[in-house]
Amino acid sequence: MTGEHAGEIVQFDNVGLRYGTDREVLSDVSFTLFPGSFYFLTGASGAGKTSLLKLLYLAQRPSRGMIRMFGADAITLPRERLPALRRRLGVVFQDFRLVQHLSAFDNVALPLRVAGVAERELQKPVTDMLEWVGLADRMHARPATLSGGEQQRVAIARAVIGRPDMLVADEPTGNVDPDMAVKLLRLFEALNRLGTTVVVATHDIHLLKKVPDSLIMRLEKGRLSDPTGALRYPPRPSTAGRG
């Protein structure tokens, strides 16, 4: 690959976002994400973290600026091509968004079924994933019978089961105890080593030290700062292109 931004997975150029006629919640946001890198998105409550994540997982279009994702213009892409692009993403929502009438097992299996994986090939990977997040004994439970922390772990398992090209997680450790938070971060790291680009939004500054090779994106009043100096150029080889 050649060019200044060769190998990028996401590129934002001067992106702005406003809801209705209100002032912009994001202003002049520019950055590049590279394959196989691990990013933390930080900032105070109200800084715009969730709004930025919505742009990243294609739930929201910007008011201005340019977004490229996996080599495609995500703003002008025809609507019929968006599902294929979204299938390359794994998303952990703050409000979980589990399917209430499905068991934990079936919620986690959902991305694989959508991708056409045969039923006989579902049992082992889904069971292994639920075991990894500590829910092997709850795989047949429906979301309404699970605690908030258990629902969060199901949501994370569902997001990573298909080994997406990019994982976007909004406060993924907010409803679990510190030990489980570290375990979930290790799961994200393992996925990252296989080549997935990971973006974790968090207000917990203690988590930033748990992933030594991570890069930090900081939002302040809707504007992005780059304390690690790596949002426009590929990170050093030890953090890029793993797996």
Order of alpha helices (4+ residues) and beta strands (2+ residues): beta-beta-beta-alpha-beta-beta-alpha-beta-alpha-alpha-alpha-beta-alpha-beta-beta-beta
